[in-house]
Amino acid sequence: MSDEPRTDIGAEQSETLEPPSAPEPFTAQQPEPVPTPDYAPATETPPAPPAPARPSAGSSTIVLAVVAALVMGSLAGFGGGFLGGRAAGGSGVGGSQKVTVVPSTTEEPVVAAAAAAVPSVVNIDMSGDSASAGQNGLPSTHPSVPVGGTGSGVAFKKVDGGGTYILTNNHVVESAKQITVADATGKTYPGTLVGTDPDTDIAVVRIAGNLPVIGIGDSSKLLVGQTVVAIGSPFGFEHSVTSGVVSALGRLLSNVVGDTGATSSNSLSDVIQTDAAINPGNSGGALVDRSGKLVGINTAIYSGTGQSGGVGFAIPVNTAVRVADELIAGGKVSHPFIGLVGSTVTADVATQKKLSVQQGAYVESLASGGGAEKAGIKVGDVVTALDGTDILTMDDLVLQVRRHAVNDTIKLTVRRGAQTLTFDVKVGDKPADYKMPSTESSPTTGTK
């Protein structure tokens, strides 16, 4: 079998490779997988456990941008983000604070965007289960302490009958026992978890307070080079504002390493890359355009230190809102799925498997009853196009399938030996109990 990473269409990346010595360059026209395969939750001190998945020296890591910490008696976080100034009387760390927004009439696009969006951005503190001695990096003789974290969120929709829905990341609140939401004035509200979707890293929290909801943009109209503004709580500094540009579109982030160091099969597809500074604590916060409309939910950074290195990632707002609305409506989120597991064809793979093409997505296995199998695609086929769009890598196929809706019919062009064939494939909904198949030849994870 090939040593190339295998990917399940509409589902996940299946393997993790050793990080390369230097990242491959990104290109906006032909998205490639992020060159380092590991995700690890960001940690903050004091006091904090060591990172469960540590890259080798000189390597970089995709880091989920949430502040996580072991805390004693209170949640982790620093007081006060600053926009214009903080109202007199605000206390220090952990105290209440009020954000003063500058006048809306300005020639500064970042100022205008912040003025429009900051009132809708919130800080999220969560507390979860306690960590016992020997867990989460605690010494074997250490007493148990609560585990907490700080992230961000965005008020995006009113609740019928009163209240506000908050959009955030799944990894910010997935293990929360208690959620506290703080608005731009410093007022806090208990939060209720409505639902989460690990596949897209989106979650929804409900509060009783009525917050101003943010304007919703259209992420499908974003352009590379466009000005964007990130708003959130880096390192707990609430309502901090940074700016940059859209660096690239359509990125695929794969092979997530969670808090335990275990590799998840989930991947994030079609994400926005930006150089606006995103740091631990920004997770779940807003990425807005120059008019202050929401275009993305900040989620991760590419970093060797766990801090911003100028390469951040956000989930497109079109995806985030679709998933959030499905969670609010009933908790079931649909995920485009054709039941095909594959790997990228390279020159070496083509030679090894005696393929007639040098690029494409090689079919490793098929889910029984999936759209690909029903259409007649077979193991050993190479997918070379989808609806006329060239498929040069497995990542291309993942992105193109996930841009369709459940029940769409797509046309796949494949090479089978010397033949070129086409198949009409119906896009299904990924089964909730679907598990990624594995093979004995699968590469091992790069870090533990």
Buried (B, 14 or more C-beta within 10 A) or exposed (E): EBEBBBBBBBBBBBBBBBBEEEBEEBEBEEBBBBBBBBBBBBBBEEBBBEBBBBBEEEBBBBBBBBBBBBBEEEBBBBBBBBBEEBEEEBEEEBEBBBBEBBEEEEEEBBBBBBBBBBBBBBBBBBBBEBBEEEBBBBEEEBEEBBBBBBBBBBBBBBBEEEBBBBBBBBBBBBBBEEBBBBBBEBEBBEBBBBBBBBBBBBBBBBBEBEBBBBBBBEBEEBEEEBBBBBBBBBBBBBBBBBBBBBBBBBBBBBBBBBBEBEBBBBBBBBBBBBBBBBBBBBBBBBBBBBEBBBBBBBBBBBBBEBBBBBBBBBBBBBBBBBBBBBBBEEEEBBBBBBBBBBBBBBEEBBEEEEBEEEBBBBBBBBBEEBBBBBBBBEEBBBBBBBEEEEBBBBBBBBBBBBBBEBEBEBEBBBBBEEEEBEBEBBBBBBBEEBEBBEEEEBBEBBBE
